[in-house]
Each structure stands twice: as C-alpha cells, then as structure tokens.
Amino acid sequence: MNSTTEKLLLWGVRIGILLVFAAPLVVAPTMFFPYITGKNFFFRIVTEIVFGVWLALILAFPQYRPRRGLVLWALGAFIAVLTAATVFGADPYHSFWSNFERMEGLVTYLHLFALFLMISSAFRMRGDWSLLFHWSLGVSIVVSFYGFLEKTGSIQVPGSTGERIFSTLGNPIYFAAYLLFHFFILGILFSWTRNVWLRAGYTLVFLFELYLFLFTETRGALLGFFAGAFVTLLLFVFFSENRRMRLAGGAVLACGVVFVSVFFLFRDSALVQSNSLLARMADIRPTSATAQSRFMIWGIAWDGFKERPLLGWGPGNFIIPYAKYYNPDLFGNEPWFDRVHNMHFEWLIAGGILGFAAYLALLITSAIVILQLWRRHVFDTAQAAFTAGFFAAYLTQNTFVFDTIVTYLFFMLFLAFLQSMRASVDIIPSGRPENHGANQKYIIGMAAIVIAIGIAFVVNTAPMRVARGIIEMLNETSRPGTTVLSVISKFDAVLGEGTFGVTEARERYVDVVFQASRTKGIGQQDFTMLVSKGIQELEKETEKRPHAVREIITLGKLLQLHFTATGEERSKEASLTAYARARELAPHYPSVYIGTAETYLAARDFESAAQIMEVIFVEITRPNQLFINSILSVSILAGDYDKAIQQVAHYMGLAHTPQYPRAFDTEKMEEVIKRVQAVGGDPTDRERFLEALKPGLRGWSENTVYLRALAEVKAELGKKEEARELAEMIVIADTKLESEVEEFLRSLDAS
C-alpha cells in the first residue's frame, strides 16, 4: 500500500513538473496577450494542483521533504525580501498581481518558489534529471520546428513577418532565450553519455536550434551565448583532466575570439551591412540608438533607487520612478517602459539594496555549490562548465532584457538542479516512513490535493474570463451592426469580474475611444457616451492607484475629447487639473505638456499652449524631430513666429551625432510648413521663419512643399525675382507641377 501510494504521488508530482515545462507550447488565441496569458495561466494552474500532490507526498513520506542547502536558503531569502518589498512598495496590489502583459508579480514568484521546492525534491538522481532535461529538450525541438515552419513561410504565425522568428513564444527575444538555455542542457546531456549515436543526435539538435537562434536576430541573447560559451570553454581549458579537451577548448576559444574580433573590425563593410542578420549583430555598440536609450533608462532606475534605497518600489512598479525621473531625451522611443531592460537594475529598483543583495547572494551561492559539486566529483569538469556557462549566459542576456515566465522556469530549473545535486551528497539513506498516524496523513494529503484543485479553479477562473472578455470587447467594435451600447455592455461584463485584469480592460477600452475619435461615421451622442464611460472608469482607476501617471495622462486626454465634443467648460478645467497632477508626478515627461497644450488649443488659448510647450522644450539636450514638429506647430498656431524662430535656433544648437542628427527631416517638417500656410500672419514673420528653417532642412531645394510656401510668401512681399527662382526650382524638383508653376508665374507678373 505504502509503496504504491508513494509511486502514485511521486509520479504525480513528476508528471506535473514535466507538464510545466511544456508551457512554451501553449498559446491562447482567445485571450488578451495570447502568447503570455496562456502560458502563465497554464503554469499557475498546473503548479497549484501539483503543489497539492506534493504536499500529500511530503506529508506521507518525509524523505521527499525539502533538504537544507545554500541555494534553498538564498532563494527563500530572496522571495522573503520581495514579499516585504511588495507589502511596503508604491503599489502593493500591482506588485502582487502584475498584469496580463507581464504576468509576473509576487504571485508568480511564489509559484516559482513552489516549483523549485517540488523539482529539487522529486528529481534527485542523474536518471531523474536526464528524464527532465530530455523532456524539455523534446519540447524545444517541437517549438523549434514550429519556428522553422514560420521561417520558411510554410505556416502563418499571427504577428510574425517571417524575418525575426518567434515560434510559439510571441517575441524573438523570448524565443532566443529559450533556445539559448537548451544549448547548455544539450552540453550537460552530451557530457553524460558516451553513446556515439546519442552524441550525434545532440549535435544535430544543437546545430538546428543554433540556426533558428541566429534568425531571431536577438543581440542580447547572442551576447549571452558568447559569454556562456566563453566561460564554459575557459573552465575546460583550465580544469579539464583530459589534455586533448584542454587543447580543443583552447583552440575553439582562440578561434572564437579571432572571429568575433574580425567581424567587429569589418562590421561597417558592404558585405556585413548588406545582410540584415549580420548588420543587426554588427550594430552592437555603445553609441547605437538602442544602447543610448538603454543607458538613459538605467540612469532613471538609478535615480529611482536613490529615492527608495532599502526595499525599492516593489516588483513591477518601475513605471512610477520612470515617469518621475524621465529623461526628456528619451522622447520618441516607446512612450512607457515598465521594465528597466536590465534585470540587475530591475531587482535593485524593485527590492532596493536588500533585494539586490539577496539576488546577488543567490548567484554567489550557486557558484559556490557548483564549485563544491566539482570538488566532490559529483560534477565532472564538463558538467560544471556547462552549468556555469548557463548562469553566465543568463546573466549576460539579462543585462539587456528582462525575465519572462520562460526564462524564470529555466532559472528555477538550474537552481533546483544545484540544490538537488548538493543535497544528494550529504543525505543519509532513510528507511521506510513510519506507519504511525498514516491514515491521518493520507486524509490530510488527499485534502491538500482537493484544496489545491479548488484554489486553482477559484484564483484563475475570473482573470481568464477577463482575458477572454477583453478580446470579445475588441471584437465587438468591428462586428457589423455593432452599437456603442453593445461595446459598453461587453466592457461592463469584464469590469464585473473585479480582478487584476480590469486595469488593462480599461486601457483597451480607452483605445476604442481614441479610435472612435478618429472615425468620421460616429455620431456625437454616441461618441460622448463612449468618452463619458471612459472618464468614469479612468477616474476609478486613478483613485485606486494615485501614482498611475499613464492613466492620469489618459484621463486628461479623455476629458479634453469630451470638452471638444460638448464644449463643457468643466471638462476643460478637469483636463487641465488632471495634467497638472500628472506634471507633479512626471515633471519631465513631454507627453504631459503636449497633452496640456492640446487642451489649451481645443479652447483656442494658443498663448498658454505655446508657454506650456516651451517649459519642456528647453530640457531636451539632443535633437528630436518628433518634438520639434509639435512645439513649432503650437508656436505657429499662437502666431508667435519670434518664439518659433528661437526654437529653431535652439534646436540647431543641440549636439549632433549620426544617430541623432540635428538637421530637420524635410518630409516630416512638411506638416509644420503647411501649418504656416494655413495660419498665415505677417508675411515678413513667415518669411523669417521659413528662412530660419533652411540651414537645417535636408534637401530643401527639392521639397516642393517648402519651395511653394517660401515662393508664395516672397511674392506677397513683392520679392518677385526670388519668388521666380523658387518657382523654377519647383519644376526641376517635380515636372508634374509645371502647369501650376506657370499659373503662379502669370499671377506674379500680373501683380
């Protein structure tokens, strides 16, 4: 009876863990963020149920209970600090539950800790780990084959262009990290066997997955691969007992260093730049636009850490200090970064110095355990080298990106691997469990399983309905014959669930409102109803989360749209109040000032709009075409050409780099030039402004919009010869405009 029960429970846990590592295959097309929510709900549900089985196992059979170890204590301390950071953080609710886009939060970290405990106690011997590694490898082959079909165009993957592949992971970065970790699993499996056919099979899988890995074109993962390979080979060179292995490792290491050096030496060559894959890899340089934006984001994280150094802001709350310490030079990149794109800084900002210290302690204890296992001959040099290589690759790639559920799974896998192997060294074989109180233990164990199933159902059902409900609401907007009331009804159904996904439901509803504001066919009454509902829900959201700057800015925009549609003065004042509140929380965030200016413009208060834009413009220290267009447009609408000319001069005085040229993009500036023509004003002022643009306007002599505007204002001022020369340049630039130019010249002669 005991033996059968033990096997059933043990294999119940093991099969559940194997299912967890099939999560990369899960895609939920009917849910919001289908590549993320499906995997995470699957992971959580399976983990919760298996945890109940595991509790029954360790209750009835003590030999499977967690065993002491450095990694266990370090990981436990890390989770404890994150728990404290969540409780005392800036937004505890968000820190605990996260959102659909990330699906992290303390709830996920607790699930991962439970997974670590289960793996390290249910998988103990090399044979157990060989099963788990082979299972994960098999899943990776399926995922890779799907990616291969995506690459060749044999299947259509939603959201994929076929250039940077992502298979079932939804993002090339995630797919690259997934493959990267399996390279080191392959290395461990390779070192465990002397079977030639198995080794040949492992080699073929490695080459196949490496091929797909390269076509993700993910630079962070590539650097991780190089770092992991470097550490692995270095350990082979210095510690391998086999002389041939030392020489081979040294030769490969030397060849790798030479290859990488030559590649970067000739990275600007035509051969490299003509290939999109090579060109992207060659762009790994600190002066690239991506690198510069990363450095600024890391600087924001550092400023945020200094404000809350002990326990940080809480997991997932980086967006709060991001808004508060925003660098205006980031404007034009993604508007919001809710992650630092560097996990070392991420833990610093999320958990403060205590969280970062716990994270560092976890890595140090992992290195110590690898060394201990090698010294005690539990690991041979190859196994120790590949395990250390995994951590080197993981840490390097996480310097440029952030963790997801897939990377967390493999981090826990390798931590559990070390914990299990280290515990097996000191364990004293135990006898069979005592039968004393066995019946009570079985009853409690069965109760634990039933409770776990109940928890899995209760905790996950409502969020899953919300994830599906958001999609249903968005689909309703495109259904033929749909009405505003039906869309709002779908939205209310989602809100009624009252769970963590409600925030994103509100965000997506606002997207529907913004889309409607650009649609000509919607009636004013219907639009006002849509906007009013959005305002009502955003007010609830910002009341619940007073530091949610993004939602406060959105509320300001909705109120401005309501004012534009209805003319109600109170909506204008409420919009300005919302933006003023946002400026307190995000004093350097340009979109706050642009939004405020839009409200003033809607009220025809052009002077106030120009003044508020000037406040943020002077903080920008590098050229930004998007922002200069916005501020010049506002100054022109205000009729303040003197200020516009000063703004052009300020812009042209900013630092010039190849990545951020201070010259204006002529085509993008056309909107501003057309606004000059539409607004009018003193022709002398208009001439001065257009002439001020000329030195920084690339290709101005071939841009017919600019030439026409300048020719017309010259004609107004009676400068006929200059107007004539400009008109002739228009014909040279575009012969199709010859008849219009001739008409202009005739009117010029007749004036």
C-alpha positions, 0 to 999 in steps of 0.5 A, spaced: 500 500 500 505 504 502 509 503 496 504 504 491 501 510 494 508 513 494 509 511 486 502 514 485 504 521 488 511 521 486 509 520 479 504 525 480 508 530 482 513 528 476 508 528 471 506 535 473 513 538 473 514 535 466 507 538 464 510 545 466 515 545 462 511 544 456 508 551 457 512 554 451 507 550 447 501 553 449 498 559 446 491 562 447 488 565 441 482 567 445 485 571 450 488 578 451 496 577 450 495 570 447 502 568 447 503 570 455 496 569 458 496 562 456 502 560 458 502 563 465 495 561 466 497 554 464 503 554 469 499 557 475 494 552 474 498 546 473 503 548 479 497 549 484 494 542 483 501 539 483 503 543 489 497 539 492 500 532 490 506 534 493 504 536 499 500 529 500 507 526 498 511 530 503 506 529 508 506 521 507 513 520 506 518 525 509 524 523 505 521 527 499 521 533 504 525 539 502 533 538 504 537 544 507 542 547 502 545 554 500 541 555 494 534 553 498 536 558 503 538 564 498 532 563 494 527 563 500 531 569 502 530 572 496 522 571 495 522 573 503 525 580 501 520 581 495 514 579 499 516 585 504 518 589 498 511 588 495 507 589 502 511 596 503 512 598 495 508 604 491 503 599 489 502 593 493 496 590 489 500 591 482 506 588 485 502 582 487 498 581 481 502 584 475 498 584 469 496 580 463 502 583 459 507 581 464 504 576 468 509 576 473 508 579 480 509 576 487 504 571 485 508 568 480 514 568 484 511 564 489 509 559 484 516 559 482 518 558 489 513 552 489 516 549 483 523 549 485 521 546 492 517 540 488 523 539 482 529 539 487 525 534 491 522 529 486 528 529 481 534 527 485 538 522 481 542 523 474 536 518 471 531 523 474 534 529 471 536 526 464 528 524 464 527 532 465 532 535 461 530 530 455 523 532 456 524 539 455 529 538 450 523 534 446 519 540 447 524 545 444 525 541 438 517 541 437 517 549 438 523 549 434 520 546 428 514 550 429 519 556 428 522 553 422 515 552 419 514 560 420 521 561 417 520 558 411 513 561 410 510 554 410 505 556 416 502 563 418 504 565 425 499 571 427 504 577 428 510 574 425 513 577 418 517 571 417 524 575 418 525 575 426 522 568 428 518 567 434 515 560 434 510 559 439 513 564 444 510 571 441 517 575 441 524 573 438 527 575 444 523 570 448 524 565 443 532 566 443 532 565 450 529 559 450 533 556 445 539 559 448 538 555 455 537 548 451 544 549 448 547 548 455 542 542 457 544 539 450 552 540 453 550 537 460 546 531 456 552 530 451 557 530 457 553 524 460 553 519 455 558 516 451 553 513 446 556 515 439 549 515 436 546 519 442 552 524 441 550 525 434 543 526 435 545 532 440 549 535 435 544 535 430 539 538 435 544 543 437 546 545 430 538 546 428 536 550 434 543 554 433 540 556 426 533 558 428 537 562 434 541 566 429 534 568 425 531 571 431 536 576 430 536 577 438 543 581 440 542 580 447 541 573 447 547 572 442 551 576 447 549 571 452 551 565 448 558 568 447 559 569 454 556 562 456 560 559 451 566 563 453 566 561 460 564 554 459 570 553 454 575 557 459 573 552 465 575 546 460 581 549 458 583 550 465 580 544 469 579 539 464 583 532 466 583 530 459 589 534 455 586 533 448 579 537 451 584 542 454 587 543 447 580 543 443 577 548 448 583 552 447 583 552 440 575 553 439 576 559 444 582 562 440 578 561 434 572 564 437 575 570 439 579 571 432 572 571 429 568 575 433 574 580 433 574 580 425 567 581 424 567 587 429 573 590 425 569 589 418 562 590 421 561 597 417 563 593 410 558 592 404 558 585 405 556 585 413 551 591 412 548 588 406 545 582 410 540 584 415 542 578 420 549 580 420 548 588 420 543 587 426 549 583 430 554 588 427 550 594 430 552 592 437 555 598 440 555 603 445 553 609 441 547 605 437 540 608 438 538 602 442 544 602 447 543 610 448 536 609 450 538 603 454 543 607 458 538 613 459 533 608 462 538 605 467 540 612 469 532 613 471 532 606 475 538 609 478 535 615 480 529 611 482 533 607 487 536 613 490 529 615 492 527 608 495 534 605 497 532 599 502 526 595 499 525 599 492 518 600 489 516 593 489 516 588 483 513 591 477 512 598 479 518 601 475 513 605 471 512 610 477 520 612 478 520 612 470 515 617 469 518 621 475 525 621 473 524 621 465 529 623 461 526 628 456 531 625 451 528 619 451 522 622 447 520 618 441 522 611 443 516 607 446 512 612 450 512 607 457 517 602 459 515 598 465 521 594 465 528 597 466 531 592 460 536 590 465 534 585 470 540 587 475 537 594 475 530 591 475 531 587 482 535 593 485 529 598 483 524 593 485 527 590 492 532 596 493 539 594 496 536 588 500 533 585 494 539 586 490 543 583 495 539 577 496 539 576 488 546 577 488 547 572 494 543 567 490 548 567 484 554 567 489 551 561 492 550 557 486 557 558 484 559 556 490 555 549 490 557 548 483 564 549 485 563 544 491 559 539 486 566 539 482 570 538 488 566 532 490 566 529 483 559 529 483 560 534 477 565 532 472 569 538 469 564 538 463 558 538 467 560 544 471 562 548 465 556 547 462 552 549 468 556 555 469 556 557 462 548 557 463 548 562 469 553 566 465 549 566 459 543 568 463 546 573 466 549 576 460 542 576 456 539 579 462 543 585 462 539 587 456 532 584 457 528 582 462 525 575 465 519 572 462 515 566 465 520 562 460 526 564 462 524 564 470 522 556 469 529 555 466 532 559 472 528 555 477 530 549 473 538 550 474 537 552 481 533 546 483 538 542 479 544 545 484 540 544 490 538 537 488 545 535 486 548 538 493 543 535 497 544 528 494 551 528 497 550 529 504 543 525 505 543 519 509 539 513 506 532 513 510 528 507 511 521 506 510 516 512 513 513 510 519 506 507 519 504 511 525 498 516 524 498 514 516 491 514 515 491 521 518 496 523 513 493 520 507 486 524 509 490 530 510 494 529 503 488 527 499 485 534 502 491 538 500 490 535 493 482 537 493 484 544 496 489 545 491 484 543 485 479 548 488 484 554 489 486 553 482 479 553 479 477 559 484 484 564 483 484 563 475 477 562 473 475 570 473 482 573 470 481 568 464 474 570 463 477 577 463 482 575 458 477 572 454 472 578 455 477 583 453 478 580 446 470 579 445 470 587 447 475 588 441 471 584 437 465 587 438 467 594 435 468 591 428 462 586 428 457 589 423 451 592 426 455 593 432 452 599 437 456 603 442 451 600 447 453 593 445 461 595 446 459 598 453 455 592 455 461 587 453 466 592 457 461 592 463 461 584 463 469 584 464 469 590 469 464 585 473 469 580 474 473 585 479 480 582 478 487 584 476 485 584 469 480 590 469 486 595 469 488 593 462 480 592 460 480 599 461 486 601 457 483 597 451 477 600 452 480 607 452 483 605 445 476 604 442 475 611 444 481 614 441 479 610 435 472 612 435 475 619 435 478 618 429 472 615 425 468 620 421 461 615 421 460 616 429 455 620 431 456 625 437 451 622 442 454 616 441 461 618 441 460 622 448 457 616 451 463 612 449 468 618 452 463 619 458 464 611 460 471 612 459 472 618 464 468 614 469 472 608 469 479 612 468 477 616 474 476 609 478 482 607 476 486 613 478 483 613 485 485 606 486 492 607 484 494 615 485 501 614 482 498 611 475 501 617 471 499 613 464 492 613 466 492 620 469 495 622 462 489 618 459 484 621 463 486 628 461 486 626 454 479 623 455 476 629 458 479 634 453 475 629 447 469 630 451 470 638 452 471 638 444 465 634 443 460 638 448 464 644 449 463 643 457 467 648 460 468 643 466 471 638 462 476 643 460 478 645 467 478 637 469 483 636 463 487 641 465 487 639 473 488 632 471 495 634 467 497 638 472 497 632 477 500 628 472 506 634 471 507 633 479 508 626 478 512 626 471 515 633 471 519 631 465 515 627 461 513 631 454 507 627 453 504 631 459 505 638 456 503 636 449 497 633 452 496 640 456 497 644 450 492 640 446 487 642 451 489 649 451 488 649 443 481 645 443 479 652 447 483 656 442 488 659 448 494 658 443 498 663 448 498 658 454 499 652 449 505 655 446 508 657 454 506 650 456 510 647 450 516 651 451 517 649 459 519 642 456 522 644 450 528 647 453 530 640 457 531 636 451 539 636 450 539 632 443 535 633 437 528 630 436 524 631 430 518 628 433 518 634 438 520 639 434 514 638 429 509 639 435 512 645 439 513 649 432 506 647 430 503 650 437 508 656 436 505 657 429 498 656 431 499 662 437 502 666 431 508 667 435 513 666 429 519 670 434 518 664 439 518 659 433 524 662 430 528 661 437 526 654 437 529 653 431 535 656 433 535 652 439 534 646 436 540 647 431 544 648 437 543 641 440 549 636 439 549 632 433 551 625 432 549 620 426 544 617 430 541 623 432 542 628 427 540 635 428 538 637 421 530 637 420 527 631 416 524 635 410 518 630 409 516 630 416 517 638 417 512 638 411 506 638 416 509 644 420 510 648 413 503 647 411 501 649 418 504 656 416 500 656 410 494 655 413 495 660 419 498 665 415 500 672 419 505 677 417 508 675 411 515 678 413 514 673 420 513 667 415 518 669 411 523 669 417 521 663 419 521 659 413 528 662 412 530 660 419 528 653 417 533 652 411 540 651 414 537 645 417 532 642 412 535 636 408 534 637 401 530 643 401 531 645 394 527 639 392 521 639 397 516 642 393 512 643 399 517 648 402 519 651 395 511 653 394 510 656 401 517 660 401 515 662 393 508 664 395 510 668 401 516 672 397 511 674 392 506 677 397 512 681 399 513 683 392 520 679 392 518 677 385 525 675 382 526 670 388 519 668 388 521 666 380 527 662 382 523 658 387 518 657 382 523 654 377 526 650 382 519 647 383 519 644 376 526 641 376 524 638 383 517 635 380 515 636 372 508 634 374 507 641 377 509 645 371 502 647 369 501 650 376 508 653 376 506 657 370 499 659 373 503 662 379 508 665 374 502 669 370 499 671 377 506 674 379 507 678 373 500 680 373 501 683 380 
